[in-house]
Amino acid sequence: TMDEVGIVKYCDLTGNVHIEFSGGGYVINPGNISDFFENCADKYPGKFYCFTMINFARPVDKPLFTDHRSFVAEAVDMLNEHVEMGAKGLKLLKELGLRYRDQDGKLINLDDERLSPIFEEAARLKIPVLIHQADPSGFFEPVTPENEHYESLLKYPDWSFADKKYPRETELLKRRDNLVKRHQDTVFILPHVANHAENLGYVARLLDDNENVFIDFSARLDELGRQPYSSREFFMKYQDRIIFGTDMPANTDSSADMYRCYFRFLETYDESFYSPDYDGTFNRARWPICGIGLPGEVLEKIYYKNILKLIPSL
């Protein structure tokens, strides 16, 4: 797929974890980061790089830690080890803030100060931290035909957080914003348009207030493409802060078409075409989208120049 569509370098954000779509959502299976280097990076030199999840890849039905000091110490040690092996950044999934609990059964929030040494270490190592926090607004609303994401939530019911046992979207975003403000020396990549593509004004203020924040627009063509004028203005203004990403499988029958849809959105003014769903498949689109026709110099920044600023070793 990479050669077919012109992808030069591919990032596996979960280099020490195996993620499988199963049982109405995804399943996290801890792995060994050395497997990534052996099977991908070393086998295809220059084609693949990875981030690490360190010790955050744990079952959600058990405490993330029983002693936060030992957990954080292990996290810092793993981060140093994995970076020395070649990992280029730290990735945290949405389970932190939504599902992970401590030894007392209390939810561990993203801005929990007990975790601060991990983010401080990332700053010392000069690596970015990519954090998935929250989800599309519809994932926090009742799963009814009126929900814009109804068909996706029927296929992946574990993606629904309408149950009040979960924090609300606004609280998750607030805690994420607290974190990036607290750690101004740490570079954060906030995927999915900071997980609030429904409100570009909010994302713009977040970027204006925090020079250490970058975003990608993975899995959000649907939201961006139905507001093409606002999206184009946003991409032009923040062209130095946006990174290309898809968050979709690159090894399926629809992967090449998925990439071409991203290129079409960025490079053309085409109207009324359909984007892939969150799992990279087609035919569950909720509405047609329009392209935003960015100029070449902006495309270069989004496709590769901006990520090279954050990770010069690439």
Backbone as CSV, one residue per row, in Angstrom:
resi,resn,N_x,N_y,N_z,CA_x,CA_y,CA_z,C_x,C_y,C_z
1,THR,0.827,-1.211,0.000,0.000,0.000,0.000,0.860,1.261,0.000
2,MET,1.926,1.271,0.792,2.765,2.458,0.882,3.331,2.833,-0.476
3,ASP,3.892,1.880,-1.176,4.464,2.160,-2.495,3.384,2.556,-3.493
4,GLU,2.211,1.968,-3.361,1.123,2.223,-4.300,0.651,3.666,-4.242
5,VAL,0.625,4.244,-3.045,0.079,5.595,-2.894,1.147,6.634,-2.565
6,GLY,2.414,6.227,-2.468,3.481,7.200,-2.266,3.791,7.543,-0.827
7,ILE,3.504,6.641,0.104,3.862,6.864,1.501,5.326,6.473,1.699
8,VAL,6.148,7.421,2.109,7.587,7.181,2.246,7.922,6.545,3.589
9,LYS,7.252,6.996,4.648,7.574,6.526,5.998,6.279,6.378,6.788
10,TYR,6.199,5.314,7.570,4.969,4.977,8.304,5.282,4.868,9.788
11,CYS,4.410,5.465,10.617,4.601,5.427,12.061,3.599,4.487,12.711
12,ASP,4.107,3.508,13.448,3.286,2.664,14.312,3.314,3.308,15.691
13,LEU,2.197,3.902,16.091,2.167,4.644,17.347,2.185,3.736,18.569
14,THR,1.915,2.466,18.380,1.861,1.525,19.501,2.876,0.409,19.267
15,GLY,4.139,0.778,19.234,5.187,-0.156,18.844,5.356,-1.341,19.765
16,ASN,4.998,-1.192,21.037,5.152,-2.303,21.983,3.816,-2.947,22.343
17,VAL,2.816,-2.734,21.479,1.463,-3.226,21.758,0.855,-3.766,20.474
18,HIS,0.036,-4.798,20.611,-0.747,-5.307,19.489,-2.207,-4.939,19.742
19,ILE,-2.816,-4.228,18.787,-4.213,-3.817,18.922,-5.038,-4.530,17.867
20,GLU,-6.092,-5.200,18.308,-6.960,-5.945,17.408,-8.391,-5.431,17.536
21,PHE,-9.071,-5.278,16.394,-10.493,-4.975,16.413,-11.230,-6.261,16.741
22,SER,-11.954,-6.263,17.868,-12.623,-7.486,18.300,-13.679,-7.148,19.338
23,GLY,-14.763,-7.937,19.351,-15.759,-7.840,20.407,-16.421,-6.493,20.536
24,GLY,-16.657,-5.810,19.427,-17.346,-4.533,19.477,-16.459,-3.349,19.753
25,GLY,-15.145,-3.536,19.655,-14.210,-2.443,19.882,-12.815,-2.910,19.535
26,TYR,-11.840,-2.514,20.345,-10.490,-3.022,20.131,-9.955,-3.619,21.424
27,VAL,-9.014,-4.524,21.264,-8.394,-5.205,22.390,-6.909,-4.869,22.398
28,ILE,-6.399,-4.467,23.560,-4.991,-4.121,23.717,-4.240,-5.326,24.259
29,ASN,-3.265,-5.770,23.510,-2.434,-6.891,23.942,-0.990,-6.420,24.072
30,PRO,-0.446,-6.375,25.291,0.950,-5.947,25.459,1.900,-6.828,24.664
31,GLY,2.902,-6.201,24.082,3.894,-6.930,23.309,5.291,-6.490,23.689
32,ASN,6.219,-6.740,22.799,7.620,-6.384,23.025,8.067,-5.474,21.890
33,ILE,8.586,-4.322,22.242,8.948,-3.360,21.206,10.047,-3.892,20.290
34,SER,10.823,-4.828,20.783,11.865,-5.407,19.932,11.267,-6.140,18.736
35,ASP,10.026,-6.634,18.880,9.360,-7.296,17.755,9.113,-6.311,16.618
36,PHE,8.767,-5.066,16.983,8.554,-4.050,15.947,9.836,-3.805,15.166
37,PHE,10.925,-3.651,15.870,12.184,-3.368,15.170,12.622,-4.560,14.318
38,GLU,12.439,-5.754,14.838,12.853,-6.940,14.093,11.992,-7.159,12.852
39,ASN,10.669,-6.994,12.992,9.751,-7.338,11.904,9.450,-6.186,10.953
40,CYS,9.704,-4.963,11.393,9.358,-3.798,10.558,10.570,-2.915,10.272
41,ALA,11.055,-2.236,11.298,12.098,-1.226,11.089,13.380,-1.817,10.515
42,ASP,13.831,-2.936,11.065,15.080,-3.539,10.581,14.878,-4.259,9.252
43,LYS,13.698,-4.800,9.070,13.411,-5.564,7.851,13.251,-4.651,6.646
44,TYR,12.717,-3.436,6.889,12.507,-2.467,5.805,13.157,-1.143,6.218
45,PRO,14.449,-1.033,6.093,15.173,0.149,6.585,14.620,1.458,6.010
46,GLY,14.411,2.419,6.910,13.956,3.736,6.499,12.474,3.863,6.256
47,LYS,11.726,2.771,6.360,10.294,2.800,6.039,9.399,2.966,7.268
48,PHE,9.829,2.428,8.413,8.958,2.386,9.581,9.652,2.955,10.813
49,TYR,8.860,3.661,11.631,9.323,4.066,12.950,8.156,3.928,13.914
50,CYS,8.416,4.083,15.196,7.341,3.828,16.155,7.414,4.769,17.343
51,PHE,6.264,4.867,18.029,6.168,5.422,19.369,6.005,4.220,20.314
52,THR,6.034,4.492,21.597,5.835,3.438,22.584,4.724,3.820,23.553
53,MET,4.018,2.818,24.054,3.022,3.033,25.109,3.594,2.696,26.483
54,ILE,4.855,2.355,26.547,5.537,1.914,27.777,4.624,0.959,28.564
55,ASN,4.350,1.258,29.845,3.580,0.314,30.660,2.109,0.698,30.814
56,PHE,1.595,1.513,29.883,0.175,1.871,29.926,-0.710,0.861,29.199
57,ALA,-0.114,-0.144,28.590,-0.896,-1.149,27.864,-1.277,-2.275,28.816
58,ARG,-2.311,-2.048,29.603,-2.720,-3.030,30.598,-4.229,-3.248,30.530
59,PRO,-4.709,-4.397,30.997,-6.157,-4.660,30.975,-6.915,-3.608,31.768
60,VAL,-8.056,-3.177,31.251,-8.812,-2.108,31.912,-9.629,-2.618,33.091
61,ASP,-9.738,-3.940,33.230,-10.515,-4.489,34.338,-9.662,-4.717,35.586
62,LYS,-8.403,-4.282,35.538,-7.518,-4.383,36.690,-6.904,-3.014,36.963
63,PRO,-6.483,-2.751,38.210,-5.857,-1.450,38.501,-4.644,-1.210,37.606
64,LEU,-4.512,0.021,37.140,-3.328,0.357,36.351,-2.081,0.236,37.211
65,PHE,-2.231,0.601,38.471,-1.116,0.435,39.408,-1.663,0.239,40.819
66,THR,-0.881,-0.425,41.638,-1.188,-0.547,43.062,-0.307,0.387,43.883
67,ASP,0.789,0.807,43.282,1.667,1.806,43.897,2.144,2.742,42.793
68,HIS,1.717,3.986,42.843,1.997,4.889,41.726,3.487,5.192,41.593
69,ARG,4.204,5.179,42.691,5.636,5.492,42.610,6.391,4.431,41.817
70,SER,6.102,3.177,42.081,6.791,2.115,41.342,6.340,2.088,39.886
71,PHE,5.055,2.391,39.638,4.561,2.431,38.262,5.260,3.529,37.475
72,VAL,5.359,4.719,38.060,5.992,5.847,37.376,7.478,5.580,37.167
73,ALA,8.131,5.003,38.157,9.554,4.682,38.003,9.760,3.690,36.865
74,GLU,8.883,2.683,36.792,8.966,1.715,35.697,8.714,2.399,34.357
75,ALA,7.734,3.309,34.323,7.410,4.022,33.085,8.601,4.831,32.588
76,VAL,9.246,5.545,33.487,10.402,6.366,33.112,11.542,5.485,32.610
77,ASP,11.776,4.375,33.289,12.837,3.459,32.848,12.527,2.883,31.467
78,MET,11.279,2.460,31.261,10.889,1.896,29.964,11.006,2.932,28.860
79,LEU,10.611,4.165,29.173,10.672,5.220,28.173,12.112,5.438,27.719
80,ASN,13.010,5.501,28.662,14.424,5.663,28.307,14.937,4.474,27.505
81,GLU,14.571,3.277,27.920,15.013,2.074,27.217,14.486,2.051,25.789
82,HIS,13.197,2.355,25.620,12.598,2.279,24.289,13.119,3.380,23.371
83,VAL,13.354,4.563,23.927,13.921,5.646,23.117,15.337,5.284,22.682
84,GLU,16.092,4.694,23.574,17.446,4.262,23.212,17.407,3.213,22.102
85,MET,16.360,2.380,22.100,16.217,1.354,21.066,15.766,1.945,19.733
86,GLY,15.154,3.157,19.790,14.739,3.797,18.551,13.347,4.363,18.529
87,ALA,12.570,4.203,19.595,11.228,4.791,19.642,11.330,6.312,19.567
88,LYS,10.399,6.933,18.853,10.474,8.370,18.587,9.505,9.203,19.409
89,GLY,8.655,8.561,20.212,7.695,9.319,20.990,6.915,8.413,21.918
90,LEU,6.057,9.026,22.732,5.200,8.322,23.684,3.753,8.452,23.240
91,LYS,3.017,7.342,23.275,1.602,7.349,22.893,0.758,6.899,24.081
92,LEU,-0.312,7.656,24.372,-1.265,7.286,25.410,-2.648,7.180,24.797
93,LEU,-3.323,6.070,25.067,-4.667,5.847,24.557,-5.710,6.452,25.491
94,LYS,-6.955,6.480,25.021,-8.040,7.134,25.752,-8.427,6.402,27.027
95,GLU,-7.944,5.157,27.201,-8.256,4.426,28.431,-7.793,5.185,29.671
96,LEU,-6.716,5.965,29.522,-6.276,6.823,30.619,-7.211,8.028,30.667
97,GLY,-8.010,8.099,31.704,-9.020,9.141,31.814,-10.426,8.605,31.678
98,LEU,-10.569,7.490,30.966,-11.891,6.883,30.773,-12.086,5.619,31.601
99,ARG,-11.056,4.777,31.651,-11.262,3.446,32.228,-10.248,3.059,33.309
100,TYR,-9.012,3.465,33.173,-7.996,3.004,34.122,-8.271,3.537,35.529
101,ARG,-8.131,2.636,36.512,-8.344,3.007,37.911,-7.126,2.632,38.749
102,ASP,-7.028,3.264,39.914,-5.898,2.970,40.788,-6.261,1.861,41.767
103,GLN,-5.401,1.635,42.737,-5.600,0.533,43.671,-6.837,0.719,44.540
104,ASP,-7.334,1.954,44.653,-8.528,2.230,45.452,-9.801,2.249,44.613
105,GLY,-9.660,1.923,43.326,-10.826,1.910,42.451,-11.209,3.272,41.920
106,LYS,-10.370,4.275,42.135,-10.662,5.623,41.657,-10.131,5.810,40.242
107,LEU,-10.917,6.500,39.427,-10.514,6.774,38.055,-9.232,7.599,38.040
108,ILE,-8.302,7.212,37.180,-7.052,7.959,37.034,-7.225,8.962,35.906
109,ASN,-7.234,10.229,36.241,-7.417,11.265,35.234,-6.105,11.566,34.514
110,LEU,-6.233,12.077,33.315,-5.044,12.367,32.519,-4.139,13.378,33.201
111,ASP,-4.731,14.337,33.908,-3.926,15.372,34.560,-3.571,15.017,36.004
112,ASP,-3.664,13.743,36.346,-3.277,13.277,37.679,-1.801,13.620,37.907
113,GLU,-1.535,14.397,38.933,-0.167,14.875,39.164,0.797,13.747,39.507
114,ARG,0.276,12.582,39.892,1.169,11.458,40.176,1.913,11.002,38.924
115,LEU,1.356,11.319,37.753,1.968,10.903,36.493,2.923,11.949,35.923
116,SER,3.041,13.095,36.574,3.830,14.205,36.026,5.264,13.837,35.666
117,PRO,5.966,13.018,36.461,7.356,12.699,36.098,7.502,12.053,34.725
118,ILE,6.473,11.371,34.263,6.541,10.737,32.941,6.598,11.799,31.851
119,PHE,5.765,12.820,31.973,5.749,13.887,30.966,7.002,14.753,31.060
120,GLU,7.502,14.918,32.275,8.751,15.659,32.442,9.916,14.909,31.796
121,GLU,9.895,13.583,31.884,10.960,12.794,31.273,10.890,12.875,29.755
122,ALA,9.673,12.896,29.214,9.528,13.052,27.764,10.128,14.373,27.305
123,ALA,9.932,15.423,28.091,10.526,16.718,27.752,12.048,16.637,27.804
124,ARG,12.576,15.970,28.821,14.031,15.844,28.937,14.613,15.069,27.759
125,LEU,13.888,14.048,27.307,14.345,13.234,26.185,14.092,13.898,24.834
126,LYS,13.346,15.017,24.865,13.009,15.759,23.645,12.220,14.897,22.649
127,ILE,11.234,14.179,23.178,10.342,13.393,22.326,8.911,13.891,22.503
128,PRO,8.090,13.831,21.462,6.695,14.254,21.581,5.842,13.204,22.282
129,VAL,4.762,13.674,22.889,3.779,12.801,23.531,2.463,12.944,22.775
130,LEU,1.993,11.849,22.199,0.726,11.863,21.470,-0.353,11.282,22.370
131,ILE,-1.385,12.072,22.624,-2.425,11.684,23.578,-3.790,11.683,22.910
132,HIS,-4.425,10.529,22.919,-5.824,10.424,22.490,-6.682,10.579,23.737
133,GLN,-7.415,11.675,23.817,-8.313,11.926,24.939,-9.664,12.347,24.382
134,ALA,-10.725,11.715,24.905,-12.093,11.938,24.431,-12.286,11.293,23.060
135,ASP,-13.389,11.625,22.404,-13.793,11.013,21.142,-14.818,11.931,20.489
136,PRO,-15.331,11.574,19.299,-16.375,12.406,18.703,-17.534,12.627,19.678
137,SER,-18.142,13.781,19.604,-19.201,14.130,20.557,-20.312,13.088,20.580
138,GLY,-20.625,12.520,19.423,-21.695,11.534,19.350,-21.428,10.280,20.156
139,PHE,-20.162,9.999,20.447,-19.827,8.803,21.226,-20.258,8.947,22.685
140,PHE,-20.563,10.169,23.105,-20.992,10.416,24.476,-22.499,10.652,24.566
141,GLU,-23.185,10.452,23.468,-24.631,10.646,23.403,-25.333,9.307,23.248
142,PRO,-26.632,9.221,23.574,-27.357,7.951,23.459,-27.245,7.357,22.056
143,VAL,-27.128,6.043,21.994,-27.000,5.349,20.709,-28.395,5.129,20.146
144,THR,-28.865,6.111,19.426,-30.181,6.077,18.791,-30.013,6.466,17.329
145,PRO,-31.032,6.224,16.500,-30.924,6.623,15.089,-30.654,8.109,14.899
146,GLU,-30.932,8.916,15.917,-30.675,10.355,15.811,-29.197,10.691,16.019
147,ASN,-28.434,9.755,16.552,-27.003,9.970,16.769,-26.290,9.937,15.422
148,GLU,-25.480,10.945,15.138,-24.782,11.014,13.849,-23.876,9.808,13.606
149,HIS,-23.444,9.171,14.663,-22.516,8.048,14.534,-23.200,6.715,14.838
150,TYR,-24.489,6.671,14.600,-25.299,5.508,14.980,-24.757,4.205,14.403
151,GLU,-24.494,4.172,13.093,-24.065,2.923,12.464,-22.687,2.483,12.963
152,SER,-21.803,3.428,13.184,-20.482,3.082,13.712,-20.594,2.508,15.121
153,LEU,-21.469,3.090,15.929,-21.621,2.625,17.302,-22.346,1.291,17.370
154,LEU,-23.179,1.009,16.384,-23.781,-0.321,16.319,-22.721,-1.371,16.011
155,LYS,-21.804,-1.036,15.115,-20.742,-1.977,14.753,-19.722,-2.118,15.879
156,TYR,-19.433,-1.007,16.564,-18.436,-1.022,17.640,-19.068,-0.451,18.917
157,PRO,-19.910,-1.232,19.582,-20.618,-0.709,20.763,-19.693,-0.278,21.893
158,ASP,-18.477,-0.832,21.945,-17.547,-0.424,23.002,-17.065,1.008,22.825
159,TRP,-17.358,1.602,21.679,-16.968,2.992,21.456,-17.966,3.976,22.062
160,SER,-19.056,3.475,22.587,-20.056,4.357,23.190,-19.708,4.625,24.652
161,PHE,-19.704,5.905,25.004,-19.464,6.312,26.380,-20.641,7.137,26.897
162,ALA,-21.836,6.781,26.402,-23.038,7.489,26.830,-23.371,7.193,28.286
163,ASP,-22.978,6.023,28.763,-23.227,5.646,30.153,-22.575,6.667,31.086
164,LYS,-23.333,7.101,32.083,-22.851,8.151,32.985,-21.716,7.691,33.897
165,LYS,-21.357,6.403,33.818,-20.198,5.961,34.597,-18.902,6.511,34.019
166,TYR,-18.980,6.983,32.769,-17.805,7.574,32.129,-17.821,9.095,32.301
167,PRO,-16.660,9.732,32.379,-16.622,11.195,32.391,-17.222,11.758,31.109
168,ARG,-17.718,12.972,31.206,-18.289,13.623,30.020,-17.164,14.157,29.127
169,GLU,-17.497,14.357,27.877,-16.518,14.841,26.900,-15.858,16.134,27.366
170,THR,-16.654,17.064,27.876,-16.105,18.359,28.282,-15.088,18.208,29.409
171,GLU,-15.346,17.285,30.332,-14.402,17.073,31.432,-13.097,16.476,30.927
172,LEU,-13.197,15.522,30.007,-11.992,14.901,29.456,-11.119,15.931,28.744
173,LEU,-11.754,16.773,27.938,-10.996,17.792,27.217,-10.381,18.807,28.178
174,LYS,-11.122,19.156,29.213,-10.600,20.110,30.193,-9.360,19.559,30.883
175,ARG,-9.393,18.284,31.246,-8.239,17.683,31.916,-7.047,17.578,30.968
176,ARG,-7.317,17.260,29.715,-6.244,17.220,28.722,-5.606,18.596,28.566
177,ASP,-6.446,19.617,28.512,-5.930,20.978,28.372,-5.138,21.403,29.610
178,ASN,-5.592,20.961,30.785,-4.820,21.230,32.008,-3.416,20.650,31.895
179,LEU,-3.337,19.447,31.357,-2.051,18.757,31.251,-1.081,19.515,30.353
180,VAL,-1.536,19.915,29.168,-0.608,20.565,28.235,-0.201,21.943,28.742
181,LYS,-1.069,22.598,29.498,-0.703,23.888,30.088,0.329,23.704,31.200
182,ARG,0.192,22.630,31.948,1.090,22.383,33.080,2.495,22.031,32.611
183,HIS,2.595,21.346,31.475,3.890,20.859,30.997,4.272,21.583,29.705
184,GLN,4.599,22.851,29.834,4.897,23.669,28.663,6.201,23.272,27.977
185,ASP,7.070,22.558,28.668,8.326,22.125,28.051,8.173,20.814,27.288
186,THR,7.029,20.184,27.414,6.759,18.925,26.719,5.977,19.211,25.448
187,VAL,6.384,18.609,24.345,5.661,18.754,23.080,4.557,17.707,23.027
188,PHE,3.335,18.162,22.789,2.187,17.265,22.702,1.625,17.271,21.287
189,ILE,1.327,16.087,20.784,0.571,15.941,19.543,-0.818,15.464,19.937
190,LEU,-1.832,16.244,19.616,-3.204,15.901,19.971,-3.918,15.435,18.708
191,PRO,-4.153,14.146,18.580,-4.709,13.606,17.331,-6.178,13.952,17.156
192,HIS,-6.665,13.693,15.954,-8.088,13.865,15.634,-8.542,15.313,15.836
193,VAL,-7.685,16.260,15.430,-7.969,17.698,15.608,-8.249,17.969,17.088
194,ALA,-7.340,17.482,17.935,-7.480,17.613,19.388,-8.792,17.013,19.872
195,ASN,-9.293,16.050,19.121,-10.537,15.350,19.430,-11.714,16.293,19.664
196,HIS,-11.714,17.378,18.934,-12.897,18.252,18.966,-13.032,18.977,17.639
197,ALA,-12.968,18.200,16.555,-13.083,18.788,15.217,-14.438,19.425,14.984
198,GLU,-15.405,19.100,15.835,-16.723,19.724,15.713,-16.682,21.213,16.049
199,ASN,-15.611,21.656,16.717,-15.519,23.047,17.160,-14.105,23.565,16.889
200,LEU,-13.878,24.028,15.667,-12.541,24.491,15.296,-12.140,25.755,16.048
201,GLY,-13.111,26.532,16.477,-12.797,27.711,17.277,-12.132,27.331,18.590
202,TYR,-12.647,26.283,19.213,-12.037,25.777,20.451,-10.611,25.303,20.198
203,VAL,-10.409,24.541,19.124,-9.072,24.020,18.822,-8.116,25.170,18.522
204,ALA,-8.600,26.188,17.832,-7.766,27.350,17.530,-7.294,28.030,18.813
205,ARG,-8.190,28.192,19.772,-7.804,28.813,21.046,-6.790,27.949,21.787
206,LEU,-6.965,26.637,21.722,-6.019,25.729,22.364,-4.627,25.892,21.765
207,LEU,-4.544,25.988,20.448,-3.256,26.180,19.781,-2.671,27.554,20.090
208,ASP,-3.510,28.561,20.106,-3.033,29.915,20.399,-2.450,30.010,21.810
209,ASP,-3.054,29.293,22.740,-2.652,29.393,24.144,-1.474,28.494,24.507
210,ASN,-1.147,27.535,23.632,-0.129,26.544,23.980,0.782,26.275,22.787
211,GLU,1.945,26.912,22.786,2.875,26.740,21.671,3.465,25.335,21.617
212,ASN,3.312,24.569,22.675,3.848,23.204,22.725,2.879,22.169,22.152
213,VAL,1.765,22.616,21.602,0.738,21.702,21.095,0.730,21.675,19.574
214,PHE,0.710,20.474,19.026,0.500,20.222,17.602,-0.697,19.286,17.478
215,ILE,-1.286,19.221,16.305,-2.431,18.336,16.109,-2.239,17.518,14.838
216,ASP,-2.954,16.412,14.754,-3.159,15.783,13.457,-4.660,15.756,13.189
217,PHE,-5.049,15.325,12.003,-6.476,15.331,11.645,-6.930,13.928,11.268
218,SER,-6.260,12.937,11.836,-6.593,11.551,11.540,-8.040,11.244,11.913
219,ALA,-8.683,10.453,11.053,-10.046,9.970,11.297,-11.047,11.090,11.548
220,ARG,-10.807,12.257,10.970,-11.754,13.358,11.136,-12.066,14.060,9.809
221,LEU,-11.860,13.382,8.699,-12.253,13.983,7.424,-13.743,14.260,7.386
222,ASP,-14.531,13.418,8.071,-15.976,13.628,8.047,-16.342,14.982,8.643
223,GLU,-15.764,15.312,9.791,-16.079,16.587,10.433,-15.503,17.770,9.657
224,LEU,-14.263,17.645,9.207,-13.622,18.749,8.498,-14.247,18.976,7.134
225,GLY,-14.605,17.893,6.465,-15.094,18.000,5.100,-16.503,18.514,4.959
226,ARG,-17.243,18.599,6.065,-18.580,19.192,5.965,-18.564,20.674,6.365
227,GLN,-17.392,21.169,6.724,-17.211,22.610,6.968,-15.955,23.062,6.222
228,PRO,-15.946,22.893,4.886,-14.700,23.093,4.126,-14.155,24.513,4.179
229,TYR,-15.016,25.521,4.233,-14.512,26.896,4.267,-13.791,27.164,5.588
230,SER,-14.421,26.770,6.684,-13.785,26.940,7.997,-12.531,26.086,8.111
231,SER,-12.594,24.872,7.569,-11.440,23.975,7.645,-10.260,24.531,6.867
232,ARG,-10.523,25.056,5.674,-9.420,25.601,4.883,-8.781,26.793,5.595
233,GLU,-9.604,27.664,6.132,-9.081,28.813,6.871,-8.248,28.341,8.064
234,PHE,-8.730,27.315,8.757,-8.016,26.765,9.910,-6.677,26.167,9.483
235,PHE,-6.680,25.373,8.421,-5.443,24.739,7.952,-4.436,25.782,7.467
236,MET,-4.914,26.829,6.849,-4.001,27.869,6.391,-3.373,28.604,7.582
237,LYS,-4.176,28.921,8.575,-3.673,29.674,9.725,-2.696,28.848,10.556
238,TYR,-2.998,27.560,10.725,-2.181,26.713,11.603,-1.363,25.699,10.809
239,GLN,-0.930,26.099,9.639,-0.208,25.198,8.737,1.099,24.685,9.324
240,ASP,1.664,25.394,10.307,2.913,24.961,10.935,2.689,24.050,12.142
241,ARG,1.427,23.756,12.457,1.115,22.990,13.670,0.334,21.713,13.372
242,ILE,0.154,21.396,12.087,-0.693,20.265,11.695,0.150,19.171,11.062
243,ILE,-0.077,17.941,11.485,0.685,16.779,11.029,-0.255,15.806,10.333
244,PHE,0.231,15.186,9.283,-0.578,14.203,8.559,-0.685,12.904,9.356
245,GLY,-1.875,12.339,9.389,-2.103,11.049,10.025,-3.460,10.523,9.615
246,THR,-3.656,9.223,9.732,-4.945,8.619,9.363,-5.576,7.837,10.505
247,ASP,-4.775,7.203,11.364,-5.266,6.325,12.429,-6.143,5.207,11.865
248,MET,-5.784,4.721,10.705,-6.558,3.672,10.051,-5.615,2.594,9.539
249,PRO,-6.096,1.361,9.421,-5.227,0.272,8.950,-4.646,0.570,7.570
250,ALA,-3.385,0.193,7.392,-2.713,0.432,6.112,-2.469,-0.854,5.343
251,ASN,-3.094,-1.930,5.786,-2.833,-3.229,5.157,-4.112,-3.972,4.784
252,THR,-5.173,-3.223,4.455,-6.434,-3.848,4.075,-6.738,-3.543,2.609
253,ASP,-7.788,-4.169,2.096,-8.165,-3.965,0.699,-8.572,-2.521,0.415
254,SER,-9.025,-1.806,1.448,-9.484,-0.432,1.245,-8.441,0.611,1.619
255,SER,-7.245,0.184,2.035,-6.254,1.138,2.541,-5.806,2.141,1.487
256,ALA,-5.564,1.688,0.260,-5.118,2.610,-0.790,-6.186,3.660,-1.063
257,ASP,-7.442,3.243,-1.121,-8.532,4.197,-1.339,-8.664,5.153,-0.161
258,MET,-8.391,4.666,1.031,-8.425,5.525,2.206,-7.404,6.648,2.075
259,TYR,-6.169,6.309,1.727,-5.140,7.336,1.553,-5.523,8.318,0.449
260,ARG,-6.022,7.788,-0.651,-6.391,8.666,-1.771,-7.490,9.639,-1.366
261,CYS,-8.374,9.220,-0.476,-9.420,10.121,0.008,-8.816,11.259,0.823
262,TYR,-7.831,10.957,1.642,-7.140,12.006,2.401,-6.461,12.995,1.457
263,PHE,-5.775,12.469,0.446,-5.104,13.351,-0.511,-6.127,14.216,-1.245
264,ARG,-7.235,13.609,-1.608,-8.282,14.335,-2.339,-8.840,15.470,-1.492
265,PHE,-9.052,15.212,-0.218,-9.550,16.245,0.683,-8.566,17.404,0.783
266,LEU,-7.290,17.094,0.932,-6.288,18.138,1.121,-5.964,18.898,-0.159
267,GLU,-5.956,18.211,-1.293,-5.359,18.760,-2.509,-6.357,19.307,-3.522
268,THR,-7.641,18.991,-3.382,-8.613,19.389,-4.397,-9.770,20.162,-3.781
269,TYR,-10.554,20.742,-4.672,-11.815,21.364,-4.276,-12.995,20.476,-4.669
270,ASP,-12.754,19.196,-4.837,-13.832,18.279,-5.215,-14.968,18.360,-4.202
271,GLU,-16.171,18.164,-4.703,-17.354,18.242,-3.855,-18.072,16.902,-3.798
272,SER,-18.744,16.687,-2.695,-19.679,15.578,-2.525,-19.049,14.211,-2.783
273,PHE,-17.988,13.917,-2.042,-17.427,12.561,-2.045,-17.416,12.055,-0.603
274,TYR,-17.160,10.779,-0.443,-17.353,10.155,0.867,-16.030,9.731,1.497
275,SER,-15.931,9.955,2.787,-14.725,9.612,3.538,-14.876,8.231,4.165
276,PRO,-13.760,7.586,4.502,-13.839,6.295,5.198,-14.288,6.477,6.637
277,ASP,-14.840,5.418,7.207,-15.212,5.446,8.612,-13.955,5.261,9.463
278,TYR,-14.132,5.246,10.776,-12.990,5.259,11.684,-12.107,4.025,11.572
279,ASP,-12.637,2.930,11.054,-11.827,1.724,10.899,-11.211,1.617,9.510
280,GLY,-11.337,2.681,8.705,-10.729,2.698,7.384,-11.563,2.081,6.285
281,THR,-12.767,1.622,6.610,-13.646,1.029,5.604,-14.624,2.071,5.079
282,PHE,-15.193,1.778,3.922,-16.141,2.701,3.301,-17.577,2.167,3.440
283,ASN,-18.519,2.929,2.897,-19.937,2.549,2.821,-20.696,2.720,4.131
284,ARG,-20.119,3.440,5.111,-20.896,3.820,6.289,-20.794,5.327,6.496
285,ALA,-20.555,6.069,5.433,-20.398,7.522,5.542,-21.709,8.157,5.977
286,ARG,-21.609,9.173,6.806,-22.791,9.834,7.339,-23.245,11.008,6.475
287,TRP,-22.314,11.569,5.725,-22.631,12.696,4.850,-21.466,12.866,3.874
288,PRO,-21.683,13.477,2.732,-20.582,13.736,1.792,-19.714,14.880,2.294
289,ILE,-18.471,14.914,1.815,-17.539,15.960,2.223,-17.016,16.695,0.993
290,CYS,-16.335,17.814,1.241,-15.731,18.614,0.172,-14.248,18.824,0.477
291,GLY,-13.450,18.947,-0.575,-12.027,19.186,-0.414,-11.722,20.635,-0.093
292,ILE,-10.486,20.878,0.402,-10.119,22.235,0.820,-8.983,22.821,-0.016
293,GLY,-8.483,22.110,-1.002,-7.570,22.660,-1.997,-6.408,23.471,-1.468
294,LEU,-5.579,22.884,-0.627,-4.455,23.617,-0.039,-3.332,23.823,-1.051
295,PRO,-2.612,24.946,-0.960,-1.472,25.181,-1.864,-0.312,24.246,-1.555
296,GLY,0.583,24.093,-2.524,1.671,23.137,-2.419,2.563,23.337,-1.217
297,GLU,2.897,24.594,-0.887,3.813,24.827,0.226,3.191,24.426,1.565
298,VAL,1.873,24.521,1.664,1.189,24.086,2.885,1.121,22.565,2.937
299,LEU,0.854,21.954,1.807,0.827,20.488,1.751,2.166,19.897,2.175
300,GLU,3.260,20.509,1.743,4.584,19.998,2.116,4.772,20.011,3.631
301,LYS,4.314,21.071,4.273,4.431,21.145,5.732,3.618,20.044,6.399
302,ILE,2.398,19.859,5.934,1.510,18.881,6.563,1.978,17.458,6.296
303,TYR,2.415,17.191,5.088,2.825,15.834,4.735,4.118,15.402,5.423
304,TYR,5.094,16.324,5.554,6.356,15.849,6.131,7.184,16.902,6.870
305,LYS,7.120,18.165,6.512,8.030,19.131,7.128,7.740,19.342,8.611
306,ASN,6.474,19.356,8.989,6.142,19.610,10.393,6.583,18.473,11.307
307,ILE,6.403,17.237,10.866,6.835,16.126,11.718,8.358,16.083,11.805
308,LEU,9.043,16.519,10.750,10.508,16.559,10.806,10.997,17.606,11.805
309,LYS,10.212,18.658,12.017,10.571,19.640,13.039,10.526,19.006,14.428
310,LEU,9.533,18.155,14.650,9.370,17.532,15.962,10.316,16.357,16.162
311,ILE,10.596,15.632,15.070,11.460,14.453,15.158,12.525,14.565,14.070
312,PRO,13.545,15.399,14.280,14.565,15.623,13.236,15.290,14.354,12.803
313,SER,15.358,13.359,13.681,16.101,12.138,13.347,15.446,11.329,12.242
314,LEU,14.211,11.670,11.887,13.557,10.957,10.789,14.204,11.292,9.451
